[in-house]
Amino acid sequence: MSVANNAGYASQNGGSGQPYMNGPKQNPLMQPSQIPAGQGYMLVPPASTAQQIPGKLPAQQTPEHKNYSYFHNAPPANTLQELGQSKRLPVSSQLVPMSQKMSSVYQHLLPPEKTVSPSSYSKVMPAATHLLPSLPDQQFSSLPHPSGSVVNHPQAAPQAGHVSPAALPAKTQTPSLLPATGFSAPTGVHSPLHTYKQPELTPPKSSMPLPTTFIPGKPLIGPPRPTGAPPPVQTANGPPLQAHVNASTRQDGGFDLTSTEDSLVSNSYDALEGGSYIATEQTHVPKMGRGVGYTYPTLQPGYQTTPAVPLSSQHCPPGPQQFPQVSLIASMGGLSLQPNQQHEGLRHVNLIQERKVLPSSPVTVPVPRLHPDSQKLNCSPEVLRCTLTNIPQTQSLLNKAKLPLGLLLHPFKDLSQLPVVTSSTIVRCRACRTYINPFVSFLDQRRWKCNLCYRVNDVPEEFMYNPVSRSYGEPHKRPEVQNATIELIAPSEYMLRPPQPAVYLFVLDVSHNAVETGYLNALCQSLLDNLNSLPGDSRTKIGFITFDSTIHFYSLQDGLSQPQMLIVSDVEDVFIPMPENLLVNLNESKELVQDLLRVLPQRFLKTMETQSALGPALQAAFKLMSPTGGRLSVFQTQLPSVGAGLLKSREDPNQRASAKEIQHLSPATDFYKKLALDCSGQQIAVDFFALSGQYSDLASLACISRYSSGCIYHYPSYHHEHNPTQVLKFQKDLKRYLTRKIGFEAVMRIRCTKGLSIHTFHGNFFVRSTDLLSLPNVNPDAGFAVQMSIEDNLTDLPVVSFQAALLYTSSKGERRIRVHTLCLPVVASLADVYAGADIQAVSGLLASMAVDRSVSSSLGDARDALVNAVIDSLSSYRSSVLSVQQPGLIAPFSMRLFPLYVLALLKQKAFRTGTSTRLDDRVFAMCQMKSQPLAYLMPMIHPNLYRIDNLTEEDSLHVDDKTVPQPPILQLAVENLSRDGAYLMDAGSVLYLYVGRNCGQLFLRNVLGISNYALIPQNMVELPDLDTPESVRTVAFIAWLREQRPFFPVLHVMRDDSPLKMSFLQNMVEDRTESALSYYEFLLHIQQQVNK
């Protein structure tokens, strides 16, 4: 394996620093000498060299185009990476040889370097081997790795002129040294996304039928065909393939296409989702150029509808077209933004003069400048969103723009319309394993060209039949080629064991502290209410474990009159009593489960046990679930204090508001991370619920979910009497959590056009190989992000494509593949790059990168890097795009909100300083930055403020026969508040309704249901349902806001003297505070640095 491929291994779960670490230090517990074989950890491949930052020499590199970094203290992992040139001093890396970080369990999943016997597969990963089928018996040509790689060392340079805004007084500026600037990837980091790797194991050869070809004179078979259709396909070794195809409409609105034809598959661990249709090797791979597009050879009589014309004279809309038109890529040749197209995105905005740049309506997502027909087929930005909708041709151009290139994904999002196709043949590229999609090119009715690697592939016989129109010979009209997001029912070749059942295990803290909070009552009642709604089928299993200083198991065997409690007091050597009766079939033992849930809250009411053996309880749960995998739900209310994984308090409450560097953002122990890796290897995801009123070291405990693709929930100061708002939120979140869709034993891979490279991942997962994400569970509320670099020049490409493929097992036991494909234009000018910047996506990606920097280096470095991102991008725009230098702070219209969003990030709970912030609250905010989809994250970064005491139906929406008002969005400044108004702030996870002291009686009476201002309750969390027009409009608007996110934002109704007013005012990001600049002061600081 080349050194260039090592970058992907350094990005476990978005962690930064050394490989598979989410912090700045390499933990000695992870050394191979101390890890037993088969533990499920994947560190790094054997026989590797010392890890450097690899790079690829760009052609004729100039001093202006050097790599540079805002965050240089780690290899190209999940850190804020290089974006261009800098004058700031880099932080040196401590690189660890990859050979020190590899466990035998996952070596067989990596690119080949060492022979592994076939028998080792069943030994090392018995529960997960079905994810990716065995290796193929034939190898096809692969695209070679780029040559000319060199080690690209970070360059140190003196800092100049950058000042931390947090430390900047109102009228003085003190120069200071800041870390090197830049966010983009090293130019030469290679990821084997575009090649078919040579597997190291080859099973005995078997006879494999050759691809289908047309043989004249053979009788026609198969489904009915239109007149003049080409003859059927016959195999080279036997009788014609009998393909009986039946199409039907699924209940979920998709298509069922079943066939008796056997599909030919490639069983390779390098292929994300296992096998697919295999064709014979092609000796010639046409080179992709700007003028790509082929006219058909002589067609069968029924297809000769249009004479072939020279490529230069062809003009046709992009996308799959009626034969014989040219490809999508050819139709976009030479695409570039014209001046009239650029006009809006590049309109100059002087931010000093036009400070009110926030639009009064929600910010719209930039639309890629594609042909309208292609744009209609493109992936929704709700699912797949790129930071730059115009992709630079070269890495040097990307460096010059000084903006990060990356994708933000919401791959398992709940979709109202999702085409579902069942077919025994999954059509994929033979070389790069890309799924056929709307942006491939059909050369004729029998051949298609991959839009990622440009390999020409044969169209399988079954794919010739269209289940929608029930016609034959129109592969370009198949659902797979007409939908950028589609779900495929995977055939048996995509599994090596029967799909696992839905298994749910609940691990509950029942110590004295837990009983005092009262969470058991809410949890057990919610489970009773939603037991029949748990996703699953007749095989669904459920179990319960409780713990204090001992561990309690519950036998729920069918036939018992009541649940039996089994206590294990030896927490140093945990064992499982009666394992066959602890995880039981839900349908068969439902009455026993319901009885247990009714008595469990009362069973521990009088307990005086104050200790917590969380670590041993998790070890017991892991042993219990290892044979099947599933979802492990953990509820914890205090620091673990007994057995493995015990923790001690590391927070000093007196230092919460200190301006010094924030300590203890990294885990105190590797126990929870190592256990999470064990769980990931056995297809177990751990969801963690923290309900503590005191410090619980979430930085350490969150690792159990972060590396097992679980979720993290945090309810600070939870108490059933003293904090009713948290109780309400907990109940609402539980209902969503228990009933939402879930996918088991999942893997995800992201592919991109040859020339692009993905090098860093963000989210909750485990990187099983360079680019394969292991997701034991996947849920519709999880978001991911990736960073990319440009390895090879894209000069000859008018467009590039990205494809995310998620293979998972549904709760009903179906193996499914959800595929998303995004197509974006390539541009040659820096102005076009800025015009297509999606500044919300840029801010979301920078937030994830800043979290990694905070953990690997320091919070101060992360804050400085965010500020420098704004300074450097606007400096580059000023020096390289503006033809005439103008006074003030000039930004393109597309980036006018960039300074505002960065200032909002600096004042967000994850990154703010000078304000009292509990360490657990800060860590939880950082977890949200890394794992929340962008649509849910943006209101948390920059809340939306509305005035709602004068709602009207003007410009309202009509949703489900309801009228939803659309009040204008206000700037987040106190000057926009009036004492006689009522204002609603949507901060993502919470809603604040601030009622001014002189608010009108009409609003108080008709919306709040009170007669005067003094009667507003201090703990009012819901509005009364009154039969007044004002109440109907207000309630409808709040309900509409809540429906846009899966979690439940609690509403706080506040008076002017409410204790929550401070939290409300802290979200006014444009105002000055004691420790942070106002928006205007921040702009002046940026202007001073840009104009230097």
Salt bridges, closest charged atoms under 4 A:
GLU82 OE2 - HIS72 NE2 3.64
ASP252 OD1 - ARG250 NE 3.36
ASP256 OD1 - ARG250 NH1 2.52
GLU273 OE1 - ARG428 NH2 2.92
GLU273 OE1 - ARG751 NH2 3.97
ASP373 OD2 - HIS371 ND1 3.87
ASP414 OD2 - ARG736 NH2 3.06
ASP444 OD2 - ARG447 NE 3.13
GLU461 OE2 - ARG225 NH2 3.64
GLU461 OE1 - ARG446 NH1 3.15
GLU474 OE2 - LYS477 NZ 3.56
GLU480 OE2 - ARG478 NH2 2.73
GLU487 OE2 - ARG816 NH1 2.70
GLU487 OE1 - ARG818 NE 2.59
ASP537 OD2 - ARG539 NE 3.55
ASP548 OD1 - HIS552 NE2 3.52
ASP595 OD1 - ARG598 NH1 3.23
GLU651 OE2 - ARG656 NE 3.12
ASP697 OD1 - ARG650 NH2 2.82
GLU721 OE2 - HIS720 NE2 3.60
ASP733 OD2 - LYS729 NZ 3.61
GLU745 OE1 - HIS130 NE2 1.96
GLU745 OE1 - ARG497 NH2 3.04
ASP771 OD1 - ARG749 NH2 3.21
ASP781 OD1 - ARG736 NH2 2.65
ASP781 OD2 - ARG740 NH1 2.78
GLU791 OE1 - HIS190 ND1 2.97
GLU814 OE1 - ARG816 NH2 2.85
ASP838 OD2 - ARG385 NE 2.57
ASP852 OD2 - HIS762 ND1 3.28
ASP852 OD1 - LYS930 NZ 2.88
ASP861 OD2 - ARG853 NH2 3.21
ASP872 OD2 - ARG88 NH2 2.63
ASP921 OD1 - HIS714 NE2 3.02
ASP949 OD1 - ARG947 NE 2.70
ASP980 OD1 - ARG947 NH2 3.62
ASP986 OD1 - ARG1045 NH1 2.76
GLU1022 OE2 - ARG1042 NH1 3.51
ASP1056 OD2 - ARG997 NH2 3.10
ASP1056 OD1 - LYS1061 NZ 2.85
ASP1057 OD1 - ARG1055 NE 3.09
GLU1081 OE1 - ARG1072 NE 3.05
